[in-house]
Amino acid sequence: MTRKDLIKKAATILDIDKHNLDEEWVKQPRNVFEFTQALEDAKTQVDELKVEVDLCKEELKTATQGMELAIRKNPEKFKIGRITDKVVEAAAGISETRKAAMRKLRDAQLAMIDAEHEAGVLGAVCKGLENKKKALEDLVVLQGRSYFAEPRSPKEANGRMDEVEKQANRKTGKR
């Protein structure tokens, strides 16, 4: 299952079925493992993309410097009359090599932003699973105290209810 599928699944995983606490407890460790592993994978991807962004920055710098050097060596080829730093920078800025390096850098930065977002969401889900564990513990305690038991009438009302039931049965002819 991909990390994006896990993120979609997160909303339902964090819900608790208070009537099936045993099943919730059985699923909990697997869910924690699955999301923690996905979080670690996402963090690794972020680190790899940071390296990629740094490499792209170096590529851009090299492309710019190479273009500036080529312009300074042969200004006629680039139809430049007088060489100044501003003219060289402007001419290097419109080169296809530099534009390609800039696009590659932008794509790497966008991929890193997406990966950081994914890691953040997975981190939030892991935090939610910790909260779910505490909620499950509390629900088990409440269930042990009969919190979810059927409503009961007070002891003094039991005798009165029996009389009302008997009268209703006599009227309808049931015994």
Number of C-alpha atoms within 10 A of each C-alpha: 7 7 18 12 9 17 17 10 11 20 11 9 18 18 12 17 11 15 11 9 16 12 12 18 16 10 12 18 12 11 18 18 12 15 21 18 14 23 22 14 15 22 19 14 17 21 15 12 20 17 14 18 21 14 14 21 18 14 19 21 15 14 22 23 15 15 22 21 14 15 21 16 10 11 17 11 9 13 10 15 9 9 11 11 10 9 15 21 15 12 18 23 17 12 14 12 16 21 16 14 20 19 13 18 21 15 14 21 18 14 18 21 15 14 20 18 14 20 22 15 15 25 19 15 23 22 14 18 22 15 13 19 19 12 14 20 14 12 18 17 12 12 15 11 10 10 12 12 9 7 7 8 9 8 8 8 10 12 11 11 12 11 11 12 11 14 13 13 12 11 8 9 8 9 7
